[in-house]
């Protein structure tokens, strides 16, 4: 049945002009103004999640410690995960435009720290600082879109933003490979500084956002701290268990048990809060709960693939960073095409709940074949296109489902829900994928494969990656099943 969008309270009111802009058709000129303002923040948020994938071997040779290199991605994703729901609340309360500008400032500060890094853990810490800002870029950009564009028009406009997101996510490794092959990996961060400045200038040219603060609403600082501690400890356990210590060892059980205890305390606190840090009131709605689970599982598979496929191509196939990055172009093309076709299909049918169930099944098949077939260039390219077509059905539809069901006054929390689900999935997927690969190959084998010194070591590392690709395929199949549980939603 159709799920109508709740109307905002009459008295809460927005200025009449703003209300009219939100309810009436969006003129193309108004959309272009919005698009040029939030395109760069979306691009920066997406590309910095994957930009260092092809650069990771070069960074490991420069700073050392390949085994902990997964935290270059995990650290950024962890910080983004923690901040996403907080930005959603702050944007709803104080204005989404100003929250986006603050996020850009933090992102630029973290980028400067990354460019100056002198060691692996310095870089990881700087990436976490960068992620504190990056967590708000996508959330506030999507919330600003929902603030201006009414639900029925969003599929048509969402396709443009979907293209920017997927293009940035998957061309990140391509650009990273080309930059590393020609210059230094530090330039990958230096270039963020002028881009963030231009983005802030464009965003500040937008009119001030409406505020939807609930009376007596607090920031729930204890909830934020509990969530940060639980997420950080859980990801640290997933990353280290299996190769730094055994899964059933005392350190492993202590970390897992503490993370579980913190999770229980967090759940109890959030249920008791009138205005909790996590958007629990949205997760009680079946359409949002099942969509969030689908996005989490989808992101776990897709970001693990995007981050580790270039590493696999360099260690297993002895390719350079530029070649590994270029082999991600078919995946990029598939994602862009899948996102575009999905946006057009949903605009005609008004049913954003249907495409992911078919697309994720196709992506699962492609990932399993990637783990079973030899990793030649043509094989990786063809399966990359198929996986991209399948994954491209998720991002345009998930935002539409959740924003439609949540309603206009909760657009910040709705965007934060999608971003939180995506960030949790990307963080956990990258951590588990890395733990699986690095657990199946010893440090000596990884170093030998990194420097091309042993064919036997290369074969063992390749085998570890193949098993991880199959596991990602199974996870994607579970995501396809979760998408079938989303109730009927019509725009």
C-alpha positions as semicolon CSV with decimal commas, in nm:
position;residue;x (nm);y (nm);z (nm)
1;X;0,000;0,000;0,000
2;X;0,107;0,357;-0,051
3;X;0,296;0,521;0,233
4;X;0,212;0,894;0,226
5;X;0,457;1,159;0,333
6;X;0,362;1,312;0,667
7;X;0,282;1,680;0,656
8;X;0,483;1,921;0,870
9;X;0,302;2,082;1,161
10;X;0,116;2,391;1,047
11;X;0,246;2,618;1,317
12;X;0,607;2,518;1,278
13;X;0,635;2,701;1,013
14;X;0,857;2,779;0,755
15;X;0,844;3,100;0,567
16;X;0,577;3,084;0,298
17;X;0,824;3,111;0,013
18;X;1,027;2,820;0,144
19;X;0,719;2,612;0,200
20;X;0,602;2,681;-0,152
21;X;0,940;2,587;-0,295
22;X;0,928;2,259;-0,111
23;X;0,573;2,172;-0,221
24;X;0,559;2,298;-0,581
25;X;0,744;2,178;-0,890
26;X;1,116;2,251;-0,886
27;X;1,229;2,480;-1,165
28;X;1,537;2,365;-1,352
29;X;1,728;2,682;-1,260
30;X;1,661;2,622;-0,890
31;X;1,779;2,265;-0,924
32;X;2,099;2,371;-1,103
33;X;2,175;2,611;-0,817
34;X;2,132;2,328;-0,566
35;X;2,322;2,075;-0,777
36;X;2,627;2,299;-0,823
37;X;2,632;2,364;-0,446
38;X;2,610;2,005;-0,318
39;X;2,780;1,823;-0,606
40;X;3,130;1,886;-0,469
41;X;3,049;1,776;-0,111
42;X;2,890;1,455;-0,246
43;X;3,190;1,399;-0,472
44;X;3,440;1,455;-0,187
45;X;3,244;1,231;0,052
46;X;3,227;0,946;-0,196
47;X;3,574;0,961;-0,347
48;X;3,762;0,976;-0,017
49;X;3,607;0,648;0,093
50;X;3,788;0,464;-0,188
51;X;4,060;0,700;-0,317
52;X;4,345;0,521;-0,141
53;X;4,258;0,169;-0,261
54;X;4,514;0,163;-0,542
55;X;4,754;0,379;-0,340
56;X;4,766;0,139;-0,042
57;X;5,065;-0,070;-0,162
58;X;5,263;0,248;-0,237
59;X;5,176;0,393;0,106
60;X;5,280;0,063;0,272
61;X;5,616;0,076;0,094
62;X;5,665;0,437;0,208
63;X;5,528;0,421;0,564
64;X;5,546;0,043;0,627
65;X;5,291;-0,194;0,784
66;X;5,078;-0,342;0,502
67;X;4,887;-0,559;0,751
68;X;4,735;-0,255;0,924
69;X;4,675;-0,068;0,598
70;X;4,306;-0,166;0,601
71;X;4,265;0,095;0,876
72;X;4,336;0,368;0,621
73;X;3,985;0,296;0,495
74;X;3,833;0,163;0,818
75;X;3,944;0,466;1,024
76;X;3,776;0,709;0,784
77;X;3,461;0,498;0,762
78;X;3,445;0,453;1,139
79;X;3,458;0,827;1,204
80;X;3,200;0,887;0,929
81;X;2,974;0,622;1,082
82;X;2,986;0,780;1,426
83;X;2,918;1,130;1,297
84;X;2,642;1,056;1,043
85;X;2,345;1,045;1,284
86;X;2,484;1,338;1,483
87;X;2,499;1,554;1,170
88;X;2,142;1,451;1,090
89;X;2,018;1,576;1,427
90;X;2,230;1,894;1,417
91;X;2,116;1,971;1,062
92;X;1,749;1,935;1,152
93;X;1,796;2,151;1,460
94;X;2,035;2,428;1,347
95;X;2,004;2,427;0,968
96;X;2,137;2,186;0,709
97;X;2,334;2,445;0,512
98;X;2,541;2,556;0,812
99;X;2,600;2,197;0,924
100;X;2,735;2,115;0,576
101;X;2,978;2,409;0,588
102;X;3,106;2,293;0,929
103;X;3,158;1,942;0,792
104;X;3,360;2,081;0,500
105;X;3,588;2,265;0,744
106;X;3,664;1,950;0,943
107;X;3,717;1,752;0,624
108;X;3,974;2,005;0,498
109;X;4,160;2,003;0,832
110;X;4,185;1,624;0,824
111;X;4,306;1,630;0,462
112;X;4,591;1,863;0,556
113;X;4,692;1,632;0,842
114;X;4,689;1,332;0,605
115;X;4,915;1,509;0,355
116;X;5,169;1,572;0,634
117;X;5,164;1,213;0,774
118;X;5,505;1,066;0,867
119;X;5,390;0,718;0,973
120;X;5,110;0,468;0,915
121;X;4,928;0,536;1,243
122;X;4,968;0,914;1,196
123;X;4,794;0,871;0,861
124;X;4,521;0,653;1,015
125;X;4,458;0,910;1,292
126;X;4,443;1,190;1,033
127;X;4,200;0,984;0,823
128;X;3,974;0,955;1,128
129;X;3,983;1,335;1,168
130;X;3,899;1,366;0,799
131;X;3,610;1,122;0,848
132;X;3,464;1,339;1,126
133;X;3,392;1,594;0,855
134;X;3,327;1,345;0,577
135;X;3,041;1,193;0,775
136;X;2,839;1,511;0,731
137;X;2,906;1,577;0,363
138;X;2,674;1,311;0,223
139;X;2,413;1,338;0,501
140;X;2,364;1,713;0,472
141;X;2,383;1,715;0,092
142;X;2,107;1,454;0,067
143;X;1,901;1,637;0,328
144;X;1,928;1,962;0,129
145;X;1,807;1,778;-0,182
146;X;1,504;1,646;0,008
147;X;1,439;1,993;0,148
148;X;1,402;2,143;-0,200
149;X;1,276;1,859;-0,423
150;X;0,933;1,700;-0,351
151;X;0,909;1,316;-0,345
152;X;0,751;1,261;-0,686
153;X;1,025;1,463;-0,859
154;X;1,317;1,309;-0,668
155;X;1,371;1,002;-0,893
156;X;1,440;1,227;-1,191
157;X;1,681;1,450;-1,000
158;X;1,823;1,174;-0,778
159;X;1,974;1,006;-1,085
160;X;2,215;1,300;-1,129
161;X;2,335;1,276;-0,771
162;X;2,351;0,897;-0,796
163;X;2,583;0,932;-1,094
164;X;2,808;1,173;-0,900
165;X;2,820;0,938;-0,601
166;X;2,893;0,614;-0,783
167;X;3,129;0,782;-1,029
168;X;3,330;0,930;-0,741
169;X;3,323;0,607;-0,536
170;X;3,457;0,385;-0,808
171;X;3,678;0,629;-0,999
172;X;3,852;0,706;-0,669
173;X;4,085;0,405;-0,709
174;X;4,137;0,491;-1,078
175;X;4,241;0,847;-0,999
176;X;4,445;0,729;-0,702
177;X;4,635;0,485;-0,922
178;X;4,712;0,747;-1,184
179;X;4,828;1,004;-0,926
180;X;5,046;0,753;-0,740
181;X;5,205;0,634;-1,064
182;X;5,294;0,989;-1,171
183;X;5,336;1,186;-0,846
184;X;5,312;1,115;-0,471
185;X;5,018;0,974;-0,277
186;X;5,024;1,293;-0,064
187;X;4,874;1,486;-0,356
188;X;4,556;1,281;-0,310
189;X;4,495;1,484;0,008
190;X;4,643;1,819;-0,093
191;X;4,393;1,853;-0,378
192;X;4,104;1,832;-0,127
193;X;4,192;2,172;0,022
194;X;4,095;2,395;-0,273
195;X;3,800;2,169;-0,358
196;X;3,661;2,198;-0,002
197;X;3,704;2,578;-0,014
198;X;3,513;2,602;-0,343
199;X;3,240;2,372;-0,206
200;X;3,197;2,587;0,109
201;X;3,170;2,901;-0,106
202;X;2,898;2,746;-0,323
203;X;2,700;2,611;-0,026
204;X;2,706;2,948;0,151
205;X;2,538;3,100;-0,154
206;X;2,226;2,890;-0,082
207;X;1,951;3,044;0,128
208;X;1,954;2,959;0,497
209;X;1,790;2,624;0,576
210;X;1,478;2,578;0,783
211;X;1,515;2,456;1,142
212;X;1,306;2,181;1,296
213;X;1,416;2,174;1,659
214;X;1,200;1,983;1,903
215;X;1,138;2,158;2,236
216;X;1,378;2,035;2,501
217;X;1,589;1,839;2,249
218;X;1,941;1,757;2,370
219;X;2,252;1,634;2,186
220;X;2,263;1,302;2,381
221;X;2,641;1,321;2,440
222;X;2,653;0,993;2,642
223;X;2,478;0,818;2,352
224;X;2,737;0,952;2,107
225;X;3,025;0,835;2,330
226;X;2,873;0,490;2,384
227;X;2,818;0,447;2,011
228;X;3,173;0,560;1,930
229;X;3,325;0,321;2,187
230;X;3,110;0,026;2,076
231;X;3,172;0,080;1,702
232;X;3,545;0,140;1,743
233;X;3,599;-0,164;1,964
234;X;3,389;-0,391;1,743
235;X;3,578;-0,287;1,428
236;X;3,912;-0,320;1,605
237;X;3,815;-0,674;1,707
238;X;3,704;-0,766;1,355
239;X;4,029;-0,628;1,211
240;X;4,274;-0,789;1,456
241;X;4,111;-1,122;1,543
242;X;4,230;-1,416;1,339
243;X;4,582;-1,289;1,266
244;X;4,700;-1,071;1,560
245;X;4,539;-1,315;1,807
246;X;4,314;-1,621;1,781
247;X;3,937;-1,578;1,758
248;X;3,882;-1,771;2,082
249;X;4,175;-1,619;2,273
250;X;4,131;-1,413;2,590
251;X;4,200;-1,076;2,416
252;X;3,948;-1,163;2,143
253;X;3,674;-1,267;2,383
254;X;3,740;-0,964;2,606
255;X;3,710;-0,720;2,314
256;X;3,398;-0,888;2,174
257;X;3,235;-0,908;2,516
258;X;3,307;-0,543;2,595
259;X;3,171;-0,430;2,258
260;X;2,856;-0,636;2,317
261;X;2,811;-0,488;2,666
262;X;2,851;-0,135;2,530
263;X;2,593;-0,217;2,263
264;X;2,342;-0,332;2,526
265;X;2,400;-0,017;2,732
266;X;2,359;0,197;2,421
267;X;2,032;0,026;2,325
268;X;1,890;0,071;2,676
269;X;1,989;0,437;2,689
270;X;1,855;0,521;2,343
271;X;1,518;0,357;2,415
272;X;1,483;0,569;2,729
273;X;1,566;0,899;2,552
274;X;1,291;1,122;2,420
275;X;1,529;1,250;2,151
276;X;1,793;0,978;2,106
277;X;2,121;1,015;1,916
278;X;2,031;0,721;1,689
279;X;1,716;0,761;1,472
280;X;1,531;0,476;1,646
281;X;1,189;0,623;1,573
282;X;1,258;0,575;1,200
283;X;1,397;0,224;1,240
284;X;1,068;0,117;1,398
285;X;0,907;0,160;1,054
286;X;0,939;-0,169;0,858
287;X;1,015;0,000;0,523
288;X;1,302;0,195;0,676
289;X;1,433;-0,094;0,889
290;X;1,453;-0,340;0,597
291;X;1,592;-0,077;0,359
292;X;1,862;0,012;0,614
293;X;1,959;-0,356;0,648
294;X;1,974;-0,388;0,269
295;X;2,199;-0,081;0,243
296;X;2,426;-0,210;0,522
297;X;2,481;-0,547;0,353
298;X;2,514;-0,389;0,007
299;X;2,778;-0,142;0,131
300;X;2,972;-0,417;0,309
301;X;3,013;-0,603;-0,020
302;X;3,057;-0,310;-0,258
303;X;3,313;-0,114;-0,058
304;X;3,513;-0,426;0,025
305;X;3,523;-0,499;-0,349
306;X;3,621;-0,143;-0,443
307;X;3,893;-0,119;-0,176
308;X;4,049;-0,464;-0,212
309;X;4,008;-0,544;-0,584
310;X;4,295;-0,306;-0,679
311;X;4,512;-0,460;-0,405
312;X;4,429;-0,807;-0,540
313;X;4,520;-0,701;-0,894
314;X;4,854;-0,556;-0,781
315;X;4,955;-0,841;-0,549
316;X;4,801;-1,131;-0,740
317;X;4,850;-1,018;-1,101
318;X;5,166;-0,809;-1,046
319;X;5,002;-0,504;-1,209
320;X;5,091;-0,145;-1,126
321;X;4,862;0,103;-0,951
322;X;4,748;0,271;-1,274
323;X;4,658;-0,061;-1,440
324;X;4,468;-0,180;-1,131
325;X;4,277;0,146;-1,119
326;X;4,184;0,128;-1,487
327;X;4,044;-0,222;-1,438
328;X;3,784;-0,066;-1,207
329;X;3,644;0,142;-1,493
330;X;3,404;-0,137;-1,603
331;X;3,266;-0,147;-1,247
332;X;3,232;0,232;-1,262
333;X;3,046;0,215;-1,592
334;X;2,812;-0,053;-1,460
335;X;2,735;0,151;-1,148
336;X;2,661;0,468;-1,342
337;X;2,445;0,282;-1,595
338;X;2,262;0,085;-1,324
339;X;2,194;0,399;-1,120
340;X;2,070;0,592;-1,424
341;X;1,842;0,315;-1,548
342;X;1,704;0,263;-1,199
343;X;1,626;0,635;-1,158
344;X;1,440;0,641;-1,489
345;X;1,252;0,321;-1,410
346;X;1,139;0,445;-1,068
347;X;1,034;0,779;-1,216
348;X;0,795;0,590;-1,446
349;X;0,667;0,326;-1,203
350;X;0,678;0,518;-0,874
351;X;0,803;0,197;-0,705
352;X;1,151;0,240;-0,550
353;X;1,119;-0,081;-0,348
354;X;1,153;-0,324;-0,641
355;X;1,483;-0,277;-0,835
356;X;1,732;-0,376;-0,556
357;X;1,603;-0,733;-0,524
358;X;1,695;-0,809;-0,888
359;X;2,009;-0,597;-0,902
360;X;2,164;-0,743;-0,587
361;X;2,103;-1,097;-0,712
362;X;2,297;-1,012;-1,029
363;X;2,581;-0,856;-0,822
364;X;2,599;-1,164;-0,598
365;X;2,641;-1,391;-0,901
366;X;2,920;-1,170;-1,039
367;X;3,110;-1,171;-0,707
368;X;3,091;-1,548;-0,673
369;X;3,221;-1,594;-1,029
370;X;3,505;-1,350;-0,949
371;X;3,609;-1,585;-0,670
372;X;3,581;-1,899;-0,885
373;X;3,734;-1,790;-1,218
374;X;4,097;-1,692;-1,296
375;X;4,152;-1,320;-1,247
376;X;4,236;-1,213;-1,603
377;X;4,170;-0,859;-1,727
378;X;3,869;-0,958;-1,941
379;X;3,716;-1,161;-1,660
380;X;3,756;-0,881;-1,405
381;X;3,618;-0,628;-1,654
382;X;3,308;-0,826;-1,754
383;X;3,221;-0,929;-1,399
384;X;3,285;-0,570;-1,287
385;X;3,020;-0,444;-1,529
386;X;2,767;-0,699;-1,403
387;X;2,840;-0,624;-1,038
388;X;2,813;-0,250;-1,106
389;X;2,477;-0,285;-1,280
390;X;2,346;-0,474;-0,978
391;X;2,491;-0,245;-0,711
392;X;2,370;0,061;-0,903
393;X;2,008;-0,024;-0,821
394;X;2,050;0,038;-0,447
395;X;2,161;0,395;-0,384
396;X;1,896;0,580;-0,591
397;X;1,614;0,375;-0,438
398;X;1,719;0,361;-0,074
399;X;1,717;0,740;-0,034
400;X;1,375;0,759;-0,201
401;X;1,218;0,493;0,022
402;X;1,350;0,635;0,348
403;X;1,287;1,003;0,267
404;X;0,933;0,928;0,148
405;X;0,842;0,730;0,459
406;X;1,020;0,966;0,704
407;X;0,857;1,289;0,586
408;X;0,996;1,639;0,529
409;X;1,051;1,746;0,888
410;X;1,279;1,445;0,947
411;X;1,484;1,467;0,627
412;X;1,809;1,512;0,822
413;X;1,743;1,203;1,031
414;X;1,635;1,013;0,718
415;X;1,952;1,102;0,527
416;X;2,155;1,016;0,837
417;X;1,985;0,675;0,856
418;X;2,093;0,588;0,502
419;X;2,443;0,728;0,558
420;X;2,474;0,544;0,890
421;X;2,366;0,215;0,732
422;X;2,606;0,264;0,442
423;X;2,897;0,364;0,667
424;X;2,842;0,074;0,908
425;X;2,828;-0,168;0,617
426;X;3,137;-0,021;0,450
427;X;3,334;-0,020;0,777
428;X;3,241;-0,374;0,878
429;X;3,274;-0,511;0,525
430;X;3,620;-0,361;0,477
431;X;3,734;-0,477;0,822
432;X;3,600;-0,833;0,784
433;X;3,725;-0,865;0,425
434;X;4,070;-0,748;0,532
435;X;4,071;-0,978;0,835
436;X;3,976;-1,272;0,612
437;X;4,245;-1,203;0,352
438;X;4,520;-1,118;0,600
439;X;4,419;-1,412;0,820
440;X;4,455;-1,659;0,531
441;X;4,797;-1,527;0,430
442;X;5,096;-1,484;0,660
443;X;5,296;-1,164;0,699
444;X;5,587;-1,319;0,510
445;X;5,360;-1,419;0,221
446;X;5,203;-1,073;0,206
447;X;5,543;-0,902;0,200
448;X;5,673;-1,144;-0,065
449;X;5,365;-1,083;-0,282
450;X;5,394;-0,706;-0,227
451;X;5,751;-0,704;-0,360
452;X;5,696;-0,982;-0,618
453;X;5,954;-1,213;-0,464
454;X;5,775;-1,550;-0,452
455;X;5,531;-1,719;-0,687
456;X;5,412;-1,954;-0,410
457;X;5,333;-1,657;-0,187
458;X;5,145;-1,489;-0,472
459;X;4,933;-1,802;-0,525
460;X;4,845;-1,818;-0,153
461;X;4,748;-1,449;-0,144
462;X;4,539;-1,494;-0,461
463;X;4,360;-1,791;-0,303
464;X;4,280;-1,581;0,005
465;X;4,127;-1,309;-0,212
466;X;3,918;-1,561;-0,408
467;X;3,765;-1,698;-0,089
468;X;3,689;-1,345;0,027
469;X;3,516;-1,261;-0,303
470;X;3,293;-1,569;-0,265
471;X;3,207;-1,463;0,091
472;X;3,116;-1,115;-0,038
473;X;2,889;-1,278;-0,298
474;X;2,705;-1,474;-0,029
475;X;2,662;-1,155;0,174
476;X;2,520;-0,976;-0,130
477;X;2,271;-1,259;-0,178
478;X;2,154;-1,202;0,181
479;X;2,114;-0,831;0,093
480;X;1,894;-0,931;-0,204
481;X;1,673;-1,132;0,032
482;X;1,650;-0,840;0,278
483;X;1,536;-0,611;-0,006
484;X;1,239;-0,842;-0,073
485;X;1,115;-0,773;0,282
486;X;1,069;-0,399;0,219
487;X;0,692;-0,325;0,214
488;X;0,537;-0,171;-0,095
489;X;0,627;0,198;-0,124
490;X;0,479;0,431;-0,385
491;X;0,590;0,787;-0,457
